[in-house]
Amino acid sequence: NDMLTYIAFYKLLFTVELSVAEFLFTFRLKKRSYYPLRFAAVVIALMGVAAIPIPMNAFWSTSLVFLAMFGLSVLGLWFCYDESFANVFFCAMASYTVQHFAYELSCLFLALLEIGTSPMRGMYSNEPMDFSKFDRSTVLAATLYLMCYLMSYWLLFLLFGRKIKKDTDMKIKSMVLLGLIAAGLLADIVISSVVTYYVTDHFIGAVIAYITNMLCCVLLLGCQFNQLSTNVIQGELDFVRRLWQQEKEQYEVSRDNIDLINIKCHDMRHKIRSITENTLSAEEIAEIENSISIYDSAVKTGNAALDVILTEKSLRCHGNDISFTCVADGSLLNFMSESDIYSLFGNVMDNAIEATVKIPERDGRTIGLKIKQIGNFVSVNVKNTFDGNLELDKRGLPVTTKSDKNYHGFGIKSVSYLVEKYGGNLSVAADDGVFDLNLLFPIAQADKTE
């Protein structure tokens, strides 16, 4: 019999549905050369496989055929995208889950429309298609079916697909979890096939099965993309930890260098005075000593780590014609580790300097730091002038103005993480060209961390 059967038609329809879903969830991945031709070739090849007549008379044979077609589509996607197999499989599995959700939703609505068995059940038949039965109800069912797919694809892409960012590694680390999610999808598909073949006349049972399968699809997508979100956050934390380690090492180097510079400057003043005492005027000697004193102007706050970082940044301010004032009781920060102090104030001062140095008028470049106790809190306040507009993100933190968003902006995130580590609170304000950063640490929390 050369006539087109219902199941043969549905396999072709399934190929189209899956290909559309896979495109939605993969088009942001890194593409191989001649991508349009590759993708078109894959779809045509899958259509050719779908056209092969295969006996499908039981739930297990039906499940195997559709899973085999999905497996071939995964290999096809790997042929189209220059990505790791884990990334391709991640997106393909999400696509199949979305397609299956749309199928269950269409079955549900069609069953409710008919108040009986969904017409989609008949698509698993090996009987030849009878085009003479196409009437107004068939057109209505087809329209409802198409609307269910369009709505499902659009909604689930907005909820999940948009989390797949362009040209970024999804860093799928837990293949075990991904395998468990795949097993859940497999079970959902097999159950759906069992319902199709064995729950034929039970309207309530079929409706419950459709709703249950749809909920399973949403839960599987939630688990899958939660892993993706967790990986992004974990990546940021790992990056910040590496920055902290580098800053800890830098602190030790800076501390030793500043001590050495102070010693050398002290010795140089005495040697210059003894050498030039009889050859230069007092004014000339004072000018030379003043030039050297720039490197001997160590900040003294009562906290060694804070002194190192502020001395280092004050030299940078001097080199950029920035007026830096500091009124700080560093002893209030003794509850913090030295490396955390260096990291916290290093990032705070770097951000302030980067913003201030952009001001064209050199007399408008000012940075002020205050550290004091207010009631039961340690207050850290940094004010600096800036030029232009300041954009804040949804957490109220400044957004980096650098073009490479992926590798910048971690300074303020590092500050935020450290403030949270010590139970503090961070707030920012910007008004009339002045950026105001406020950090509050509870003294009770500070005592606990000592």
CORKA-V218686 format. One record per residue. N is the residue number from 0. SS is DSSP state (hx for helix, st for strand, lp for the rest). OMEGA is omega in whole degrees, -180 to 180 (none if undefined). Layout:
((N:SS:OMEGA) (N:SS:OMEGA))
//
This chain:
((0:lp:-177) (1:lp:-178) (2:lp:-180) (3:lp:178) (4:st:179) (5:hx:-177) (6:hx:177) (7:hx:177) (8:hx:-178) (9:hx:177) (10:hx:176) (11:hx:178) (12:hx:178) (13:hx:179) (14:hx:178) (15:hx:-180) (16:hx:-179) (17:hx:-179) (18:hx:178) (19:hx:180) (20:hx:-179) (21:hx:176) (22:hx:-180) (23:hx:-174) (24:hx:-180) (25:hx:-171) (26:lp:178) (27:lp:179) (28:lp:-179) (29:lp:-173) (30:st:174) (31:lp:178) (32:lp:-178) (33:lp:-176) (34:hx:-179) (35:hx:180) (36:hx:179) (37:hx:-177) (38:hx:179) (39:hx:179) (40:hx:179) (41:hx:-179) (42:hx:180) (43:hx:179) (44:hx:179) (45:hx:177) (46:hx:178) (47:hx:177) (48:hx:-180) (49:hx:-178) (50:lp:179) (51:lp:-180) (52:lp:179) (53:lp:178) (54:lp:-180) (55:lp:-175) (56:lp:-178) (57:lp:-176) (58:hx:-176) (59:hx:179) (60:hx:178) (61:hx:180) (62:hx:-179) (63:hx:-179) (64:hx:-178) (65:hx:177) (66:hx:177) (67:hx:177) (68:hx:177) (69:hx:179) (70:hx:177) (71:hx:179) (72:hx:177) (73:hx:178) (74:hx:178) (75:hx:178) (76:hx:178) (77:hx:176) (78:hx:-176) (79:hx:-172) (80:st:179) (81:lp:-177) (82:lp:174) (83:lp:-180) (84:hx:180) (85:hx:179) (86:hx:-180) (87:hx:-179) (88:hx:177) (89:hx:-177) (90:hx:-180) (91:hx:180) (92:hx:176) (93:hx:180) (94:hx:-180) (95:hx:178) (96:hx:179) (97:hx:178) (98:hx:-179) (99:hx:176) (100:hx:-179) (101:hx:178) (102:hx:-179) (103:hx:179) (104:hx:179) (105:hx:177) (106:hx:-180) (107:hx:-177) (108:hx:179) (109:hx:177) (110:hx:178) (111:hx:180) (112:hx:-178) (113:hx:-171) (114:lp:-179) (115:lp:-178) (116:lp:178) (117:lp:176) (118:hx:179) (119:hx:177) (120:hx:-178) (121:hx:-179) (122:hx:178) (123:hx:-178) (124:lp:176) (125:lp:179) (126:lp:176) (127:st:180) (128:lp:180) (129:lp:-176) (130:hx:179) (131:hx:-179) (132:hx:-180) (133:lp:180) (134:lp:-178) (135:hx:180) (136:hx:177) (137:hx:178) (138:hx:178) (139:hx:179) (140:hx:180) (141:hx:179) (142:hx:179) (143:hx:178) (144:hx:-180) (145:hx:180) (146:hx:178) (147:hx:-180) (148:hx:180) (149:hx:-180) (150:hx:-179) (151:hx:-178) (152:hx:-179) (153:hx:-176) (154:hx:-177) (155:hx:174) (156:hx:179) (157:hx:-177) (158:hx:-172) (159:lp:-173) (160:hx:-178) (161:hx:179) (162:hx:177) (163:lp:-174) (164:lp:-178) (165:lp:174) (166:lp:176) (167:lp:178) (168:lp:-179) (169:lp:175) (170:lp:178) (171:lp:-176) (172:lp:-176) (173:lp:177) (174:hx:177) (175:hx:179) (176:hx:178) (177:hx:177) (178:hx:178) (179:hx:177) (180:hx:177) (181:hx:178) (182:hx:177) (183:hx:178) (184:hx:178) (185:hx:179) (186:hx:180) (187:hx:-179) (188:hx:180) (189:hx:179) (190:hx:178) (191:hx:179) (192:hx:178) (193:hx:179) (194:hx:-179) (195:hx:-175) (196:hx:-170) (197:hx:177) (198:lp:-171) (199:lp:-173) (200:lp:-177) (201:lp:-174) (202:hx:-178) (203:hx:180) (204:hx:179) (205:hx:180) (206:hx:178) (207:hx:180) (208:hx:179) (209:hx:-178) (210:hx:180) (211:hx:179) (212:hx:177) (213:hx:178) (214:hx:178) (215:hx:179) (216:hx:180) (217:hx:179) (218:hx:178) (219:hx:177) (220:hx:178) (221:hx:179) (222:hx:-178) (223:hx:-176) (224:hx:171) (225:hx:175) (226:hx:179) (227:hx:179) (228:hx:180) (229:hx:179) (230:hx:179) (231:hx:180) (232:hx:179) (233:hx:178) (234:hx:178) (235:hx:-180) (236:hx:179) (237:hx:-180) (238:hx:180) (239:hx:178) (240:hx:177) (241:hx:177) (242:hx:180) (243:hx:-180) (244:hx:177) (245:hx:-179) (246:hx:177) (247:hx:178) (248:hx:179) (249:hx:179) (250:hx:-179) (251:hx:178) (252:hx:-179) (253:hx:180) (254:hx:-180) (255:hx:-179) (256:hx:-179) (257:hx:177) (258:hx:-179) (259:hx:180) (260:hx:-179) (261:hx:179) (262:hx:-179) (263:hx:179) (264:hx:179) (265:hx:180) (266:hx:-177) (267:hx:180) (268:hx:-180) (269:hx:-179) (270:hx:179) (271:hx:-180) (272:hx:-178) (273:hx:-178) (274:hx:-171) (275:hx:-173) (276:lp:-176) (277:lp:-175) (278:lp:-178) (279:lp:178) (280:lp:-180) (281:hx:179) (282:hx:180) (283:hx:178) (284:hx:-179) (285:hx:180) (286:hx:179) (287:hx:180) (288:hx:178) (289:hx:178) (290:hx:179) (291:hx:-175) (292:hx:177) (293:hx:-178) (294:hx:180) (295:hx:-177) (296:lp:-178) (297:lp:178) (298:lp:-180) (299:lp:-178) (300:lp:-175) (301:lp:176) (302:lp:-172) (303:hx:-178) (304:hx:179) (305:hx:178) (306:hx:-178) (307:hx:-175) (308:hx:180) (309:hx:175) (310:hx:179) (311:hx:-178) (312:hx:178) (313:hx:175) (314:hx:178) (315:hx:177) (316:hx:-180) (317:hx:180) (318:hx:-180) (319:lp:178) (320:lp:177) (321:lp:178) (322:st:-177) (323:st:177) (324:st:-176) (325:st:172) (326:st:-170) (327:st:171) (328:lp:-176) (329:hx:-180) (330:hx:179) (331:hx:-178) (332:hx:-177) (333:lp:178) (334:lp:-180) (335:lp:177) (336:lp:-178) (337:hx:-178) (338:hx:178) (339:hx:177) (340:hx:-180) (341:hx:-180) (342:hx:-177) (343:hx:-175) (344:hx:174) (345:hx:179) (346:hx:179) (347:hx:-178) (348:hx:178) (349:hx:178) (350:hx:-180) (351:hx:-179) (352:hx:-179) (353:hx:179) (354:hx:-174) (355:hx:-175) (356:lp:179) (357:lp:179) (358:lp:-178) (359:lp:-178) (360:lp:-175) (361:hx:180) (362:hx:178) (363:hx:-179) (364:lp:-179) (365:st:174) (366:st:178) (367:st:179) (368:st:176) (369:st:174) (370:st:-178) (371:st:178) (372:st:176) (373:st:-178) (374:lp:180) (375:lp:-177) (376:st:168) (377:st:-177) (378:st:174) (379:st:-179) (380:st:177) (381:st:177) (382:st:176) (383:st:176) (384:st:177) (385:lp:-178) (386:lp:178) (387:lp:-179) (388:lp:180) (389:lp:179) (390:lp:179) (391:st:178) (392:lp:-175) (393:lp:177) (394:lp:-180) (395:lp:-179) (396:lp:-180) (397:st:177) (398:lp:-179) (399:lp:179) (400:lp:-180) (401:lp:-174) (402:lp:-179) (403:lp:-176) (404:lp:-175) (405:lp:-174) (406:lp:176) (407:lp:-177) (408:lp:-179) (409:hx:178) (410:hx:-179) (411:hx:176) (412:hx:178) (413:hx:177) (414:hx:-179) (415:hx:180) (416:hx:-179) (417:hx:178) (418:hx:178) (419:hx:-180) (420:hx:-178) (421:lp:174) (422:lp:-176) (423:lp:-179) (424:st:-179) (425:st:175) (426:st:179) (427:st:176) (428:st:178) (429:st:-178) (430:st:174) (431:lp:175) (432:lp:179) (433:st:177) (434:st:-174) (435:st:179) (436:st:-180) (437:st:175) (438:st:177) (439:st:177) (440:st:177) (441:st:-179) (442:hx:178) (443:hx:178) (444:hx:179) (445:hx:-180) (446:hx:-177) (447:hx:-174) (448:lp:-179) (449:lp:none))
//
